[in-house]
Amino acid sequence: MIRMGQRHLAVAWGLCLCLIALCLWVRLENYRFDASLLSLLPTAQQHDLGTQRAALANKHLTDLLDRELLLLVGAPDADTSAEWAARIQSAIASPTRQPQTVDATDVTQFSEAYFPHRYFLLAEQDRALLRDSPDQLLRRAQQQLYSPMGAGYQPIADSFWLFQNFLQSLAEQSPLSVQDGWPTLTHEGRVYRLVRFRLQGEAFDANAQAGLADLIDQLQAQLPTDVTFFSSGLVVHAAYGARMARQEISTVGLGSLIGVLALLWMSLGRGSVIALLSCVGAGLLLAMTVSVWWFESLHLITLAFGATLIGVGIDYGIHARVALASGERLRVLLPALLLGLVTSLLAYGIQGTMPFPGLQQMALFSCVGLLGAWLSACLWLPLLTDKGVHPRKIFQWVHHYWSRVPALPLKPQWVALLLIAALALFWQLPGDDRLSNLQTSPASLVAQEQTFQQLLQRGSKGQYFLVAADSEAELDARLMALNEQLAVLQGRGLISDFQSLHDWRPALERQWHNRALQESLYQTQGQSWFESLGAPALANDARQALVESAQPLTLARWSAQMPQPQFFFKSTEELFAIVPVQGVIDASSVQALSADNIHYVDRPATVAGLLSHYRLQLQHWTAVAIVLALSLLVWRLGWSALPLLAVPVLAAITVATVLSLWFSLTLFHCLALLLVLGIGFDSCIFLLAGAQPKPVWYATSLSVLTSGISFGLLALSETPVLHFFGLTVLMGLLLVWSAIPSVYKGLATDRVLVNRADYK
Amino acid sequence: MGVRAFVVGFVFGLLSLATAADDWASLTKRLHAPLASGEFSQVKHIGGLPLPLQSSGIFVVENGQLRWLTLLPFESELRISVTEVAQWEQDSKVWAADAQAQPMVATLAKLMLALVAGDAGALAQLFQLTQFEVIDEKCWALTLRPLDSVLAAHLTEVQARGCEYLAQLSFGEAGGDTTLIQLSPQS
């Protein structure tokens, strides 16, 4: 009767899974997988005004940068570089990557926008000359006028070349100038052309990235030896990251599948392999379906972690299969299986409590996947016959190891003390939370990005001051004060450079002062200047032009006509200026310039801070989960079982301590330790709950081996996150596996004492 | 730039391509003697100014640099190289235009350097030879237009004539201003 009911349930579960597969298929039709590293990261907790504003500015800057794809094409001469720039431009252009070109009108539009406000604008050098020695300025104007190179003179509109000089001073701020229709720069005899693309739609969208990494590699391969190009833009990094993740998910996934298959085939026979894989497959199917329906877009790294579930989900299956085959009844096994599930869910579920998008995805994926694998194991495995499940010769060493290691009797109270000390240590273990740990780009790409930024003399957008104000005058005043202080720091060599909105649109106060200087020049020198040109009548016209142009360049006008959105943006109530700072040598003296409405934003440091915060939180929650799980297990299995239950905990904390002291302990290492705990607890539960230790030890070893294969493959990954993860799990499991036999043999529970006799 | 402008430019380019190569070769043959030094007189017509601006002086080419010494109406020295155009006063630089930042200045500098040095190859990189006239066995006249569209919007036309070496150079700007320079080798 039971058998029949069991069969019905198993079939029903199978049908259920078919429906679930249908749901997955429907959803995957146009589902978007995410590859951006940033989307894995938590958003700042917006408690104070400074962080709120910084989040606003970060969003503004990322929106700008996300949509940018830049390439710098260099060659020994102008023709070759232009030719290759055009070729590369047309190769990369697509409806989602629109090439941005410059032409004559762009250049004139720029100067035309400034022209109406020319009497309010002065190059820094001219300003100094006007103030200190106007005679010299006049002499220079005259020389420019008579020079064969002095083109574009406008006697009335710009009598003393001051506006031309201002435009030149702006042009000098950028190493680029427009030549042959390309933004161009020359460096060490090579001519570089800047090829720009604007991305349409979502920058990290699969469409925008589609084939970009392959395309760039192909183009690099086609280049003649003396032509080079460097790429820049988040989309390039995302494209490479996504490609690598995709490749690794397939190699790791496939590799662990084959490895695990081979192992199970050898140890448990063909029938079991199919059954166990069905359990894991069911788990993955359930996890995938629930995750894609729950989350707008699932991250590729989540899938990579998910792939490792093959190793963990199979854990229950192996234990159940081995136990059932050696004559146990499911009803007897069920409490142990349930206890194993609960502790694993506890370990994985902890991740979901963090406000960290990446972790939440992984938590849901893992928990649902484990539940699916567990249910399938309970429903399907009892239907299998016992054929073929006998320890094979090649696994004899597993039993040899068990019988050789000496018993290690430990007093539960001493173990409890040790556990308390270990947990206290774990609570505060220091870690390494640099964002670069999560870098998924190949080193060559990072080097390219650096060369690119150096050539373009662009600093990183990582550190900047954010100046907020309610009005233009307030913003100008704060910016001017800040610029002065930064100039002092620059003079002392504490920072290498900074850029300001005022380079492009001087403060209003400064503009009025410029105009006063120019007015006095036109009044005192205009007449004699035009007399020397033989046109005294023009002096009046020139003065008239100055009088008629009485509008300074306001912020509203500037941002509407010649936006430089990297320096300025506004929210509904406030105006914001961004002052990027480069080459910060002394962070504290830069930090010291912060004030009420002047915030210093250090993005890498902020992200590192966040990572650190969440890593510590995860450590704390893990410690809590350990205490909870241990209490539960001690309550069910008895106080005398504590030494064995402590093995996974102490192994995990040992690995964490070793990592923290000699390598680096990151958030992702901590996650990996949760896996060690999950697998370790399972083994201990079965050893303590099962009747005979021999099949349990065999199952435990198989399960450690299968996990070892899947996580060992992860350790080979070039993506740091996955590498950390694999390596940590591998070390942890090895420790757990090697410690369990001695500690088990030393236990003083009745069951162990009975078992000890027949399995040595 | 509209599509039509591009098409017109393209067709025009094709038509002129056939003759251009011959003309450049012919120019190279005739413009072979570089000017090492000499005298110049310059007349600038600037829109809005009733009188032309006249100046004269001497020039010297040394180490790829053209030193342009104005003597009248006032003394001043301009040093022109491919990378920089600088104003000098009593052996110190008082003002400089970076070629990178000012393509117009850079092009004019390269134009003068190339013509004075008799380097037709350098001209061909920047200009299109729109007209080339052989006057007699030795003498020639040419009209150039910048290849770069941004520049062509400012510097509309360049004319030069000479025999063994460059004798006269003139250029016109989009605003209607013209500069006419006469050169003669130092006697």
Interface residues (C-beta under 8 A of the other chain):
Chain A: A78 D79 V102 D103 A104 T105 V107 T108 Q136 R140 Q142 Q143 Q144 L145 Y146 S147 P148 M149 A151 G152 Y153 Q154 P155 I156 Q168 A171 E172 P175 S177 V178 Q179 D180 G181 L185 T186 L533 G534 A535 L538
Chain B: M1 Q42 K44 I46 G48 L49 P50 L51 L53 S55 W68 T70 P73 F74 S76 L78 I80 V85 Q87 V94 W95 A97 D98 Q100 A101 Q102 P103 M104 V105 L108 A109 M112 Q125 L147 D148 S149 V150 A152 A153 H154 L155 E173 G175 D177 T179 I181
